[in-house]
Each structure stands twice: as C-alpha cells, then as structure tokens.
Amino acid sequence: MYAWVIRGNLAKAEKLVELAVRQCREYGDFVVEGIASEIMAGEYRSIGENEKAKRFLDRAGICYSTWGATGLLNKIRKMYPELVSSEADVSLNVEATTAEKTKDDLSVALDLSTVMQVSQVISSEIMLERLLEKIMHMSITSAGAQRGYLMLESEGKLLIEASEDIDNDETNVMQAMPLHDCADICQAIVNYVHHSGKDVILGHAAKEGAFTDDSYINNKQCKSVLCIPIIHKGKISGILYMENNLSEDAFTPGRLDILRFISAQAAISIENAKLFELATTLENIEDGYWEIDLAGNYTFLNNAVCQIHGYSKEELIGMNNRQYTDEETAKKVYKAFNNVFKTGQPLKGLDWQIIRKDGTKRYVEISILLQKDSSGKPIGFRGVVRDITERKNMEEKLQQTLESLSKAYDSTLQVMVSAVEVRDPYTALHQVRSADVARDIAIEMGLPQEKIDAIRMAGAIHDIGKLSIPPEILTKPEKLTSVEYALIKEHSRSGYEVLKNVESPWPLAKIVHQHHERMDGSGYPRNLKGEEILLEARILAVADVISAMVSHRQHRPSLSIEVALEEIEKNKGTLYDNSVADACLRLFREKGYKLN
C-alpha cells in the first residue's frame, strides 16, 4: 500500500486497503482496518479530497471505538477536527468501553495503547533495513526480553535478519545468517515452531516443557523463552524468538497478545518494504523488466522498457506485442511464449525486432519466465529485455568483414589451385574432387561448420607441394623409380612449408602436412599414429585415396568406385580411421553418393 501511496497512486492504494479490510473483517481484526483507514484519510485530506478523507476517517473512528482506543480517537479528533463525526453516543460508548477494559486489566490496556502507536511507526516505514531494526526493538521492549531474533523464511529456510541484545546494547540487521550458523539460539524450538506453526512459551525452559533435554537449554539454563510464527496470508513468513534468563514466566499472555499484534503488522510491512525495494531496484536497472498476462498484454514494466519502446508507461500498459512487431515476428514471439507456457521451462536469449513509437526499428533480446499463482496455476509471464541493436550492427559489420576476408582468402587459394593446374591438370582435378568428397564425409559425420570449412579449404590445395616436383616426374607414363617416388613423397612437407606462414582461421598447413599419414604409423612424412593425426587430415586421407584410385593416370587406367571402397573397407582401423571410413561407406553404399 505504501509503495503506491509514495508514488501518488491513491487509487491503487485504496484497492489494496479495501482488500485488507475484507480480510480484517473476515478475521475480526478491526485494529489493522482502523490504522489503514486513518492512513488513507490523511492522504486524501492532503490532496483536498475531503469527502473521501471523511469516509475513511469515520471508518477508522468506528474501529477505534470498537476496540476502545480512546488515545487514538483523541488523536484523530485533534488532527482532523473538521472531518471527525461528533456524535455524543459514540464518544460515551468509547469512554465506557475503555473504562471497563482499564478496570479489568490496566497494564495490558496501557501496553496495547503503546503498541497501537508503535504499529503506526512500523506501517509507515518503507525501508527494509530500518523496518527490521524497528520491529526487533519494539518486539524486545514490548515482550520484556533480554535478547531476541527476527527470522524470515527464504526458499523454505530460515535466515536471521535482525537481532538485539539489551544487556550488550547490540543490534544487527540484514544479516541473512542461516539459522544453523547461530549458536546463541535454541534451534530445536525454532524448528518446532517453523514446522508446526504453534507458539512456544516457556516459564522455565530448563525445568519444564518439551525441551528440557535440549543441549542448548541445559548449557544456558534458560528460563523464559518465547517463540512465535509470523503468519502472512495463511503461511509462515518468519519467526520471532525471545529469551529472558533473569526471571521466570517473563512472557505473560498479555505480552504474547501484543507480540502477535506486532508480528501481524510486521508481516504486512515487511512484504510492502520488500516490494518497494524491488520496485526501486527495477526502476534503477539498465535492463527492462516486464510482466504480461497470458494474452500477451503488459501489466507491469519499468522505465527501461519505456525507453526501449519509445512509449510512456500509460501507453504500454495493456499493449500487446503484436502492436509493435511485424506479422512474421509476432508469430515467432508467440511460438516462444507458447513453448514456455506448455513446458514451464524458462527461455533465455530470444532476439527479435520491435517497431518503436516513432517508427524506427530496434533489436531486443529477452528472457521469459512463466508466472504462477499460489496454487500453481499459470497467470502470465515475466522477464528481462535489453536493447541489442548496437550489438547486432556490430555483428553484421563483423560478418561483412569476415565475408570480405573469406573472399580474399578464396581468391588466394584459387591462385594456388590455378598454379597447380598449369603444371599438372590431373593434380588440379584431383584436388577439387578430394575436397568435395572430404567435405561431404565431414558433413555425414556431423562435424561443426568450422571443421567442414577447414577440410574443404585444405582439400582444395592439399597437393600444392607438388609445385616443387619436376613436371616430367609428375607426368611420367612408366612406373616411378625409388628415387622419383621419394621426391613425390616430399610434396606433403613442401606443401606445409608453402602454407605454414599463411594467416588462416584453420590449421591448413598441418592438414596438408598430415594427409598421407596412416592410423598404424605406416604413412609419411612423420609416421604419425592414431590420435596424433588431426581428424581433418584423417578425413582428407580417405577422400584422397578414393579420388586417386578412380582417376585415370599415365601409368594405369582408372579403377571403379567399388574397388576404391573395398580398399577403404579392408583397411579401416589399420590405415584409415574407423569412423571416417564408416561415414564414407555410408555415403556411397547407403545414400547413393556419386562423384562429380
């Protein structure tokens, strides 16, 4: 309520008050109803709406009258003389009721009057840290305790958020200390109250009650111990724990009633303070925070969302995403939200384009979380949105740069391929065919695009080292001598020397260097084995053999593709990598792959 009052939205605050009033009347809690009504009366009076102020003040007067709180009635008469009803019968009834209560229990009446004033202090405090400090101090003094602890529940666990020790004049707040880390509290009692929801009041804990065997109680020889749950909306939201080891039976039934009242007010005020803290945080973060209903209409958002869209809050509330996206994008967004709704799983990193109020387009990235009510029923979505237009622009520029570099690199490689083609047309055709087969084997194996690109590039120039071999040897129609064959085998090393200083995003030089290595170490030039050989080189080795065997050579005719596949099948695991060989055989035999 206070969060809306501070923002000046009294209509919202009034709705919350009316809801609270209905709950108060259901449980007979006219005290809280009176306080809330008085607060609203003061706010409406401050903006000159006296009719509304009078209506709320009359309600507050009736509540205070029913309770017999003469002090509070006198206070509102002095503060708002022009608004308070002056019926004598009400006044007499109040005074008579108060006199009777005072006669029955003067001390309790006086304490309750004090607590009523204190409760206003609690309800008017919106900063969580100060609120916790005030609740702790008021509870300690009202109960007559030496020391006490205020615990709040978080994800099913209790955290000590405030403590006060009168003897040592020590107060601590916002500690967030787990209960099990505190040695100065009877954890058994706290856990009992947490799980049962029942009060524990012990006049002499070391001698009576269910906790006489507890090690903490025995070691401390505890006397008066009080532990009560803080209930909010029917659930335990925290625990108040008090000790007084100077006297027995320090926590009387009257004091317990006072603490219950304080704890009820505390529960409401703590939730309001947390909501205010959250709202303040949300308004100050750079990213946009939003909430929408199941139909996709905004129900809550912070200022950052307004800045991203170029609309005011008033314009965005109730607006659907279809109103600021094109039709295709709206379908994409609907599909994403529908998936979150069906699975309940959050979604991160969904990027899409929005159309701002001024017609300009921006890219945004959002996370989506399904919102549910207390019964687990979906009621909407919430998440964070950020403007990623600048990042998108940079990515596009980077992509353009990469494409330019790739074209330049392709041109360089084409020059190399052309140089080989001039010297030896067979080798040029063999390189292109090997590159195609190697690329398609890599795709069949499901390799990432980066490796596929590397294999294609390396395949296109894997025999570039043959530029260093005399053409008469490359085109010799007869069988090569041992010396000539040794020169041919040097082409892998020569290719490595040509490429090793060429800037590239891929290990082209190493792939070219290793494409004649074999799994059992029988290859060349370094006799590498197994995993010592790059996967890209193992793939190129198989493609190289397939292309070479089906090609016509000066010294022999071309062989059939089936003969080439039998070579791969027979020597897989020995000369050729098993997984590479299997992918190659699948392509040709099961998927009908054909050589170009």
C-alpha positions as CSV (number, residue, x, y, z in Angstrom):
1,M,0.0,0.0,0.0
2,Y,2.7,2.4,1.0
3,A,4.6,1.8,-2.3
4,W,1.5,3.2,-4.2
5,V,1.0,6.0,-1.7
6,I,4.6,7.1,-2.2
7,R,4.1,7.0,-5.9
8,G,1.0,9.1,-5.6
9,N,-1.3,6.4,-7.0
10,L,-4.0,6.5,-4.3
11,A,-6.5,4.6,-6.4
12,K,-4.1,1.5,-6.4
13,A,-3.5,2.0,-2.6
14,E,-7.3,2.2,-2.0
15,K,-7.8,-1.1,-3.8
16,L,-5.2,-2.7,-1.5
17,V,-6.9,-1.2,1.6
18,E,-10.3,-2.5,0.5
19,L,-8.8,-5.9,0.1
20,A,-7.1,-5.7,3.5
21,V,-10.4,-4.5,5.1
22,R,-12.3,-7.6,3.7
23,Q,-9.6,-9.8,5.2
24,C,-9.7,-7.9,8.5
25,R,-13.4,-8.3,8.8
26,E,-13.2,-12.0,8.0
27,Y,-10.8,-12.5,10.9
28,G,-12.3,-9.8,13.2
29,D,-9.1,-7.7,13.0
30,F,-10.6,-4.2,13.3
31,V,-7.3,-2.7,14.6
32,V,-5.4,-3.1,11.3
33,E,-8.5,-1.9,9.5
34,G,-8.6,1.3,11.6
35,I,-4.9,2.1,11.0
36,A,-5.2,1.5,7.3
37,S,-8.3,3.7,7.1
38,E,-6.6,6.5,9.0
39,I,-3.6,6.4,6.7
40,M,-5.8,6.7,3.6
41,A,-7.8,9.5,5.2
42,G,-4.7,11.5,5.8
43,E,-3.5,11.0,2.2
44,Y,-6.9,12.1,0.7
45,R,-7.0,15.1,3.0
46,S,-3.6,16.2,1.8
47,I,-4.8,16.5,-1.8
48,G,-8.1,18.2,-0.8
49,E,-10.5,15.2,-1.3
50,N,-12.3,15.7,2.0
51,E,-15.3,13.6,1.2
52,K,-13.1,10.5,0.7
53,A,-11.0,11.5,3.7
54,K,-14.1,11.8,5.9
55,R,-15.4,8.4,4.8
56,F,-12.1,6.7,5.7
57,L,-11.8,8.6,9.0
58,D,-15.3,7.6,10.0
59,R,-14.3,4.0,9.4
60,A,-11.2,4.5,11.5
61,G,-13.2,6.0,14.3
62,I,-15.6,3.1,14.4
63,C,-12.7,0.6,14.5
64,Y,-11.0,2.5,17.3
65,S,-14.3,2.8,19.2
66,T,-15.0,-0.9,18.9
67,W,-11.6,-1.6,20.4
68,G,-11.8,1.1,23.0
69,A,-8.7,3.0,22.0
70,T,-9.5,6.4,23.5
71,G,-6.0,7.8,22.9
72,L,-6.2,7.1,19.2
73,L,-9.7,8.6,19.0
74,N,-8.5,11.8,20.7
75,K,-5.6,11.9,18.4
76,I,-7.7,11.9,15.2
77,R,-10.1,14.4,16.7
78,K,-7.2,16.8,17.2
79,M,-5.6,16.2,13.8
80,Y,-8.8,16.2,11.8
81,P,-11.4,18.3,13.8
82,E,-13.3,19.2,10.6
83,L,-13.7,15.6,9.5
84,V,-14.4,13.6,12.7
85,S,-18.0,12.8,13.5
86,S,-19.1,14.4,16.8
87,E,-21.9,12.1,17.8
88,A,-22.0,12.1,21.6
89,D,-23.2,8.5,21.8
90,V,-20.1,7.2,20.0
91,S,-17.9,9.2,22.4
92,L,-19.7,8.0,25.5
93,N,-19.7,4.4,24.3
94,V,-15.9,4.6,23.7
95,E,-15.2,6.0,27.1
96,A,-17.4,3.5,28.9
97,T,-15.8,0.6,27.0
98,T,-12.3,1.9,27.7
99,A,-13.1,2.4,31.4
100,E,-14.3,-1.2,31.7
101,K,-11.2,-2.6,29.9
102,T,-8.9,-0.5,32.1
103,K,-10.6,-1.7,35.2
104,D,-10.2,-5.3,34.0
105,D,-6.5,-5.0,33.1
106,L,-5.0,-1.6,33.3
107,S,-1.4,-2.7,32.4
108,V,-2.4,-4.5,29.3
109,A,-4.6,-1.6,28.1
110,L,-1.7,0.7,28.5
111,D,0.6,-1.6,26.6
112,L,-1.9,-2.0,23.8
113,S,-2.2,1.7,23.5
114,T,1.6,2.0,23.2
115,V,1.6,-0.8,20.7
116,M,-1.0,0.9,18.6
117,Q,1.2,4.0,18.3
118,V,4.2,1.7,17.6
119,S,2.3,-0.1,14.9
120,Q,1.9,3.2,13.0
121,V,5.6,3.6,13.1
122,I,6.0,0.1,11.7
123,S,3.4,0.6,9.0
124,S,4.9,3.9,7.9
125,E,8.5,2.6,7.5
126,I,9.2,1.6,3.9
127,M,13.0,1.0,4.0
128,L,13.5,-2.7,4.8
129,E,16.7,-2.3,6.9
130,R,15.2,0.4,9.2
131,L,11.9,-1.5,9.4
132,L,13.6,-4.7,10.6
133,E,15.5,-2.7,13.2
134,K,12.3,-1.1,14.5
135,I,10.4,-4.4,14.5
136,M,13.2,-6.1,16.5
137,H,13.4,-3.2,19.1
138,M,9.7,-2.9,19.5
139,S,9.3,-6.7,20.0
140,I,12.1,-6.8,22.6
141,T,10.8,-3.9,24.6
142,S,7.1,-5.0,24.4
143,A,7.9,-8.5,25.4
144,G,10.3,-7.6,28.2
145,A,13.1,-9.8,26.8
146,Q,16.8,-9.6,27.2
147,R,17.5,-10.5,23.6
148,G,15.7,-11.7,20.6
149,Y,15.9,-12.7,16.9
150,L,13.8,-12.0,13.9
151,M,14.0,-14.7,11.2
152,L,12.5,-14.6,7.8
153,E,11.8,-17.5,5.5
154,S,13.6,-17.8,2.2
155,E,13.1,-20.7,-0.2
156,G,11.9,-22.9,2.8
157,K,14.8,-22.0,5.0
158,L,15.1,-19.6,7.9
159,L,17.5,-16.7,7.8
160,I,18.2,-14.5,10.8
161,E,17.7,-10.9,9.5
162,A,17.7,-9.0,12.8
163,S,18.8,-9.5,16.4
164,E,19.1,-7.3,19.5
165,D,20.8,-7.8,22.9
166,I,19.6,-5.4,25.5
167,D,22.4,-6.2,28.0
168,N,25.2,-5.6,25.4
169,D,23.3,-2.8,23.7
170,E,23.9,-4.5,20.4
171,T,21.6,-4.5,17.3
172,N,22.2,-6.2,14.0
173,V,20.1,-6.1,10.8
174,M,20.2,-7.5,7.3
175,Q,22.4,-10.4,8.4
176,A,20.9,-13.1,6.3
177,M,22.5,-15.6,8.6
178,P,21.3,-19.2,8.2
179,L,19.6,-20.5,11.4
180,H,22.0,-23.4,11.7
181,D,25.0,-21.0,11.9
182,C,23.8,-19.3,15.1
183,A,24.9,-20.8,18.3
184,D,23.0,-18.4,20.6
185,I,19.5,-19.7,19.9
186,C,17.6,-22.9,20.7
187,Q,17.3,-24.3,17.2
188,A,15.1,-27.1,18.3
189,I,12.4,-24.7,19.5
190,V,12.7,-22.6,16.3
191,N,12.4,-25.6,14.1
192,Y,9.4,-26.9,16.0
193,V,7.6,-23.6,15.6
194,H,8.6,-23.4,11.9
195,H,7.2,-26.8,11.1
196,S,4.2,-26.9,13.4
197,G,3.1,-23.2,13.2
198,K,2.4,-23.3,17.0
199,D,3.6,-20.9,19.7
200,V,6.2,-22.0,22.3
201,I,6.1,-20.1,25.7
202,L,8.2,-21.5,28.5
203,G,8.3,-20.0,32.0
204,H,11.4,-22.0,32.9
205,A,12.7,-23.9,29.9
206,A,15.4,-25.8,31.8
207,K,12.8,-27.3,34.2
208,E,9.6,-27.6,32.3
209,G,8.3,-28.3,28.8
210,A,9.3,-30.5,25.9
211,F,12.8,-29.1,25.5
212,T,14.4,-29.8,28.9
213,D,16.8,-32.3,27.4
214,D,18.0,-29.9,24.6
215,S,21.7,-29.3,24.9
216,Y,21.3,-25.5,24.4
217,I,18.6,-25.2,27.1
218,N,20.8,-27.2,29.5
219,N,24.0,-25.4,28.8
220,K,22.4,-21.9,29.1
221,Q,20.0,-22.9,31.9
222,C,17.3,-21.0,30.1
223,K,14.4,-19.5,32.0
224,S,11.8,-17.6,30.0
225,V,11.7,-18.5,26.3
226,L,9.2,-17.3,23.7
227,C,9.0,-18.3,20.1
228,I,6.1,-17.4,17.8
229,P,5.5,-17.7,14.0
230,I,4.9,-14.6,11.8
231,I,1.9,-15.5,9.7
232,H,1.2,-13.8,6.4
233,K,-1.6,-14.8,4.0
234,G,-2.0,-18.0,5.9
235,K,1.6,-19.1,5.6
236,I,4.6,-18.8,7.9
237,S,6.8,-16.0,6.6
238,G,9.1,-15.7,9.7
239,I,9.8,-16.4,13.3
240,L,10.2,-14.2,16.4
241,Y,12.4,-15.7,19.2
242,M,12.9,-14.1,22.6
243,E,14.8,-15.0,25.8
244,N,14.8,-13.6,29.3
245,N,17.1,-15.5,31.6
246,L,16.8,-13.1,34.6
247,S,13.3,-14.1,35.6
248,E,10.8,-16.9,35.2
249,D,7.4,-16.5,33.5
250,A,8.5,-13.2,31.9
251,F,6.3,-13.7,28.9
252,T,2.8,-13.3,30.1
253,P,-0.4,-14.0,28.0
254,G,-0.9,-10.3,27.7
255,R,2.6,-9.7,26.3
256,L,2.1,-12.6,23.9
257,D,-1.1,-10.9,22.5
258,I,1.0,-7.7,22.0
259,L,3.7,-9.6,20.1
260,R,1.1,-11.4,17.9
261,F,-0.3,-8.0,17.0
262,I,3.2,-6.6,16.2
263,S,4.1,-9.7,14.2
264,A,0.9,-9.4,12.1
265,Q,1.7,-5.8,11.3
266,A,5.3,-6.7,10.7
267,A,4.4,-9.4,8.2
268,I,2.5,-6.8,6.1
269,S,5.1,-4.1,6.4
270,I,8.0,-6.4,5.6
271,E,6.2,-7.5,2.4
272,N,5.5,-3.9,1.5
273,A,9.1,-2.9,2.1
274,K,10.4,-5.8,0.0
275,L,8.0,-4.8,-2.8
276,F,9.2,-1.2,-2.5
277,E,12.8,-2.3,-2.5
278,L,12.2,-4.4,-5.6
279,A,10.3,-1.7,-7.4
280,T,13.1,0.8,-6.6
281,T,15.7,-1.7,-7.9
282,L,13.8,-2.4,-11.0
283,E,13.4,1.3,-11.8
284,N,17.2,1.8,-11.5
285,I,18.5,-1.1,-13.5
286,E,19.5,-0.6,-17.1
287,D,17.7,-3.6,-18.4
288,G,13.9,-3.6,-18.9
289,Y,11.8,-5.6,-16.5
290,W,8.3,-6.5,-17.7
291,E,5.2,-8.6,-16.8
292,I,2.4,-9.6,-19.1
293,D,-0.8,-11.6,-18.8
294,L,-1.5,-14.8,-20.7
295,A,-2.8,-12.9,-23.6
296,G,0.5,-11.0,-24.0
297,N,-0.6,-7.7,-22.7
298,Y,1.7,-5.6,-20.5
299,T,0.6,-5.5,-16.8
300,F,3.8,-4.1,-15.3
301,L,7.1,-2.6,-16.6
302,N,9.9,-0.4,-15.5
303,N,11.2,2.8,-17.1
304,A,13.9,1.0,-19.1
305,V,11.1,-0.8,-21.1
306,C,9.6,2.6,-21.9
307,Q,13.0,3.9,-23.2
308,I,13.4,0.8,-25.4
309,H,10.0,1.1,-27.0
310,G,9.7,4.9,-27.0
311,Y,6.2,4.8,-25.4
312,S,5.1,6.0,-22.0
313,K,4.1,3.6,-19.2
314,E,0.4,4.6,-19.7
315,E,0.6,3.8,-23.4
316,L,2.4,0.4,-22.9
317,I,0.2,-0.9,-20.1
318,G,-2.4,-3.2,-21.8
319,M,-0.4,-3.1,-25.1
320,N,0.2,-6.4,-26.9
321,N,3.4,-7.3,-28.6
322,R,1.5,-7.6,-31.9
323,Q,1.1,-3.9,-31.8
324,Y,4.8,-3.2,-32.0
325,T,6.1,-6.0,-34.2
326,D,5.5,-7.1,-37.8
327,E,3.4,-10.2,-38.5
328,E,6.3,-12.6,-39.0
329,T,8.0,-11.6,-35.8
330,A,4.7,-11.8,-33.9
331,K,4.4,-15.5,-34.9
332,K,8.0,-16.1,-33.8
333,V,7.3,-14.5,-30.4
334,Y,4.0,-16.3,-29.9
335,K,5.7,-19.7,-30.6
336,A,8.4,-18.9,-28.0
337,F,5.9,-17.8,-25.3
338,N,3.7,-20.8,-26.0
339,N,6.6,-23.2,-25.5
340,V,7.4,-21.6,-22.2
341,F,3.7,-22.0,-21.2
342,K,3.5,-25.6,-22.2
343,T,6.8,-26.8,-20.7
344,G,7.2,-24.4,-17.8
345,Q,10.8,-24.1,-18.7
346,P,12.3,-20.6,-18.8
347,L,13.7,-19.2,-22.1
348,K,16.8,-17.1,-22.4
349,G,18.3,-15.1,-25.3
350,L,15.3,-14.8,-27.6
351,D,16.1,-11.9,-30.0
352,W,13.6,-10.2,-32.2
353,Q,12.9,-6.8,-33.8
354,I,10.5,-4.3,-32.4
355,I,8.9,-1.2,-34.0
356,R,9.2,1.9,-31.8
357,K,6.5,4.6,-31.5
358,D,8.5,6.8,-33.9
359,G,8.6,4.0,-36.5
360,T,12.3,3.2,-36.1
361,K,13.2,-0.5,-35.6
362,R,15.4,-1.9,-32.8
363,Y,16.6,-5.3,-32.0
364,V,15.9,-6.6,-28.5
365,E,16.8,-9.8,-26.5
366,I,14.5,-11.1,-23.8
367,S,14.3,-13.9,-21.2
368,I,10.9,-15.4,-20.4
369,L,9.7,-17.0,-17.1
370,L,6.2,-18.4,-16.5
371,Q,4.4,-16.7,-13.6
372,K,2.1,-18.8,-11.4
373,D,-0.3,-18.1,-8.6
374,S,-0.1,-19.7,-5.1
375,S,-2.0,-22.7,-6.4
376,G,0.5,-23.3,-9.3
377,K,-1.9,-22.0,-12.0
378,P,-0.2,-20.0,-14.8
379,I,-1.2,-16.4,-14.7
380,G,1.2,-14.7,-17.1
381,F,4.9,-14.2,-17.9
382,R,7.7,-12.0,-16.7
383,G,11.3,-11.4,-17.8
384,V,14.0,-9.0,-18.7
385,V,14.5,-7.2,-22.0
386,R,17.6,-5.4,-23.3
387,D,18.3,-3.4,-26.5
388,I,20.9,-5.2,-28.6
389,T,20.7,-3.0,-31.7
390,E,24.3,-1.9,-31.4
391,R,25.5,-5.4,-30.9
392,K,23.5,-6.6,-33.9
393,N,25.0,-3.8,-36.0
394,M,28.5,-4.7,-34.9
395,E,27.8,-8.4,-35.7
396,E,26.6,-7.5,-39.1
397,K,29.7,-5.4,-39.8
398,L,31.9,-8.2,-38.5
399,Q,30.1,-10.7,-40.7
400,Q,30.7,-8.4,-43.7
401,T,34.4,-8.2,-42.8
402,L,34.6,-11.9,-42.4
403,E,32.9,-12.4,-45.8
404,S,35.4,-10.0,-47.4
405,L,38.3,-11.8,-45.8
406,S,36.9,-15.1,-46.9
407,K,36.5,-13.9,-50.5
408,A,40.1,-12.6,-50.4
409,Y,41.3,-15.9,-49.0
410,D,39.3,-17.9,-51.6
411,S,40.9,-15.8,-54.3
412,T,44.4,-16.6,-52.9
413,L,43.6,-20.3,-52.8
414,Q,42.3,-20.1,-56.3
415,V,45.5,-18.6,-57.4
416,M,47.3,-21.6,-55.8
417,V,45.0,-24.1,-57.4
418,S,45.4,-22.4,-60.8
419,A,49.2,-22.6,-60.4
420,V,48.9,-26.3,-59.9
421,E,46.5,-26.7,-62.8
422,V,49.1,-25.1,-65.2
423,R,51.8,-27.5,-64.1
424,D,49.6,-30.7,-63.8
425,P,45.9,-30.7,-64.9
426,Y,45.4,-34.1,-63.2
427,T,46.5,-32.9,-59.8
428,A,44.2,-29.8,-60.1
429,L,41.1,-32.0,-60.9
430,H,42.2,-34.5,-58.1
431,Q,42.3,-31.7,-55.5
432,V,38.8,-30.4,-56.3
433,R,37.3,-33.9,-56.2
434,S,39.1,-34.8,-53.0
435,A,37.9,-31.5,-51.4
436,D,34.3,-32.3,-52.3
437,V,34.4,-35.9,-51.0
438,A,36.2,-34.8,-47.8
439,R,33.6,-32.1,-47.2
440,D,30.7,-34.4,-47.6
441,I,32.3,-37.1,-45.3
442,A,32.7,-34.4,-42.7
443,I,29.0,-33.4,-43.1
444,E,28.0,-37.0,-42.8
445,M,29.9,-37.3,-39.5
446,G,28.1,-34.2,-38.2
447,L,31.2,-32.1,-37.7
448,P,30.8,-28.4,-36.9
449,Q,30.8,-25.9,-39.8
450,E,34.3,-24.6,-38.8
451,K,35.9,-28.0,-39.3
452,I,33.9,-28.6,-42.5
453,D,35.2,-25.3,-43.9
454,A,38.8,-26.2,-42.9
455,I,38.5,-29.6,-44.6
456,R,37.1,-28.1,-47.8
457,M,39.9,-25.4,-48.0
458,A,42.7,-27.9,-47.2
459,G,41.3,-30.4,-49.7
460,A,41.4,-27.8,-52.5
461,I,45.2,-27.3,-52.1
462,H,46.4,-30.4,-50.3
463,D,48.8,-31.3,-53.2
464,I,50.2,-27.8,-53.6
465,G,53.6,-29.1,-52.6
466,K,53.8,-30.9,-56.0
467,L,54.7,-27.5,-57.5
468,S,58.3,-28.3,-56.2
469,I,58.4,-31.6,-58.2
470,P,59.7,-31.6,-61.8
471,P,56.7,-32.0,-64.2
472,E,58.4,-34.8,-66.1
473,I,58.2,-36.9,-62.9
474,L,54.5,-36.0,-62.3
475,T,53.5,-36.9,-65.8
476,K,55.9,-39.9,-66.3
477,P,53.9,-42.7,-68.0
478,E,56.1,-45.5,-66.6
479,K,56.5,-46.7,-63.1
480,L,58.4,-44.3,-60.9
481,T,61.9,-45.3,-59.6
482,S,62.5,-45.4,-55.8
483,V,64.3,-42.0,-56.1
484,E,61.4,-40.4,-58.0
485,Y,58.9,-41.9,-55.6
486,A,60.9,-40.4,-52.7
487,L,60.6,-37.0,-54.4
488,I,56.9,-37.4,-54.8
489,K,56.5,-38.2,-51.1
490,E,58.2,-34.9,-50.2
491,H,55.1,-33.0,-51.6
492,S,53.4,-33.1,-48.1
493,R,56.3,-31.4,-46.4
494,S,56.7,-28.9,-49.3
495,G,53.0,-28.0,-49.0
496,Y,53.4,-27.4,-45.3
497,E,56.4,-25.1,-46.0
498,V,54.3,-23.1,-48.5
499,L,51.3,-22.7,-46.1
500,K,52.8,-22.5,-42.6
501,N,53.2,-18.7,-42.7
502,V,49.8,-18.0,-44.4
503,E,47.4,-16.4,-42.0
504,S,44.3,-18.6,-41.7
505,P,41.5,-19.4,-39.3
506,W,42.1,-23.1,-39.9
507,P,45.2,-25.3,-39.4
508,L,45.6,-25.8,-43.2
509,A,49.4,-26.3,-43.1
510,K,49.1,-29.1,-40.6
511,I,46.2,-30.8,-42.5
512,V,48.2,-30.7,-45.7
513,H,51.3,-32.0,-43.9
514,Q,49.4,-35.0,-42.4
515,H,47.1,-36.1,-45.2
516,H,49.4,-39.1,-46.1
517,E,49.8,-40.3,-42.5
518,R,48.1,-43.6,-41.6
519,M,46.5,-44.8,-38.4
520,D,49.1,-47.6,-37.9
521,G,52.0,-45.2,-38.3
522,S,52.9,-46.6,-41.8
523,G,52.3,-43.2,-43.6
524,Y,54.6,-40.3,-44.3
525,P,56.3,-37.9,-43.8
526,R,56.4,-38.2,-39.9
527,N,54.9,-41.7,-39.3
528,L,52.2,-40.3,-37.0
529,K,49.7,-42.7,-35.4
530,G,46.0,-42.6,-34.4
531,E,45.0,-39.5,-32.5
532,E,48.4,-37.9,-33.3
533,I,46.8,-37.2,-36.7
534,L,44.3,-34.3,-37.0
535,L,40.8,-35.5,-37.6
536,E,40.6,-33.2,-40.7
537,A,43.8,-34.9,-42.1
538,R,42.3,-38.4,-41.4
539,I,39.2,-37.4,-43.4
540,L,41.2,-35.9,-46.2
541,A,43.3,-39.1,-46.3
542,V,40.3,-41.3,-47.1
543,A,38.9,-38.8,-49.7
544,D,42.4,-38.6,-51.3
545,V,42.5,-42.4,-51.8
546,I,39.0,-42.5,-53.2
547,S,39.8,-39.7,-55.7
548,A,43.2,-41.1,-56.7
549,M,42.0,-44.6,-57.3
550,V,39.1,-43.7,-59.6
551,S,41.2,-41.2,-61.6
552,H,43.0,-42.1,-64.9
553,R,46.8,-42.0,-64.6
554,Q,49.5,-42.0,-67.1
555,H,50.8,-45.4,-65.8
556,R,47.4,-47.0,-65.2
557,P,43.7,-46.8,-66.1
558,S,41.1,-45.6,-63.6
559,L,39.6,-48.1,-61.2
560,S,36.0,-48.5,-60.3
561,I,34.5,-46.7,-57.2
562,E,33.6,-50.2,-55.7
563,V,37.3,-51.1,-55.9
564,A,38.2,-47.9,-54.1
565,L,35.5,-48.5,-51.4
566,E,36.8,-52.1,-50.9
567,E,40.3,-50.6,-50.2
568,I,38.8,-48.3,-47.6
569,E,36.7,-51.1,-46.0
570,K,39.6,-53.6,-46.0
571,N,42.0,-51.3,-44.2
572,K,39.7,-49.3,-41.9
573,G,41.1,-49.3,-38.4
574,T,44.6,-50.1,-39.8
575,L,45.3,-47.4,-42.4
576,Y,42.1,-45.4,-42.1
577,D,40.1,-44.0,-39.2
578,N,37.2,-46.3,-38.4
579,S,34.5,-43.5,-38.0
580,V,35.8,-41.7,-41.2
581,A,35.8,-45.0,-43.2
582,D,32.2,-45.8,-42.0
583,A,30.9,-42.4,-42.9
584,C,32.5,-42.7,-46.4
585,L,31.0,-46.2,-47.0
586,R,27.5,-45.0,-45.8
587,L,27.6,-42.1,-48.3
588,F,28.4,-44.2,-51.3
589,R,26.6,-47.5,-50.5
590,E,23.5,-46.4,-48.5
591,K,22.9,-42.9,-49.6
592,G,23.8,-43.2,-53.3
593,Y,26.6,-40.6,-53.3
594,K,28.2,-40.0,-56.7
595,L,31.5,-38.5,-57.7
596,N,31.3,-35.3,-59.8
